[in-house]
Amino acid sequence: MGMRGLKGSLIMNISKLIELLPDSVKPDIADFVQVKMKDGKMGTRVLLHRLLTDTEKQAMKSKHFVGLDCVACHRYAPEIKRSYFYVV
């Protein structure tokens, strides 16, 4: 019963997170991961299938989004780059 409540709150957090994102970013979401930030707060890492544009970064300037300039490279194909950021 406790696990069901946890999973429900996780889904609710992700739905709230999606509402915060610009419409141009929503279709390119690859993954969500719950993480513990360095300051001890819980957050969600969002991985995209592509890089964020400058206009999207400007639209996402708020206290909820951290690390908008983070870029991940594919392990076996470093030329493939994807943006990721944290939502707290």
C-alpha positions, -999 to 999 in steps of 0.1 A, spaced: 0 0 0 29 24 8 45 17 -26 13 25 -45 11 59 -28 48 66 -37 42 56 -73 12 79 -75 31 108 -61 59 102 -86 34 102 -115 19 134 -102 53 151 -99 61 142 -135 27 155 -148 34 188 -130 69 188 -144 56 184 -180 33 214 -175 63 236 -167 81 227 -200 77 247 -232 56 229 -259 86 226 -282 105 205 -256 77 181 -246 78 158 -276 116 153 -273 117 139 -238 137 107 -236 138 99 -199 130 110 -164 151 100 -134 144 109 -97 177 121 -82 190 135 -50 207 169 -55 239 180 -38 220 202 -14 199 172 -3 167 181 -22 150 157 -44 147 165 -81 141 150 -115 167 148 -143 151 152 -177 170 138 -207 161 150 -242 167 134 -276 183 166 -288 200 198 -277 180 227 -262 179 258 -283 188 292 -269 152 304 -271 140 273 -251 167 280 -225 154 316 -222 119 303 -218 129 279 -191 148 305 -170 132 300 -136 141 287 -101 126 253 -111 151 244 -138 188 238 -130 217 230 -154 201 240 -187 235 240 -204 243 203 -195 251 181 -225 255 143 -225 274 125 -252 266 90 -263 291 64 -249 300 48 -283 292 77 -306 304 110 -289 291 130 -319 256 123 -307 248 150 -281 217 153 -260 206 179 -234 197 172 -199 186 194 -170 172 191 -135 138 202 -122 136 209 -85 
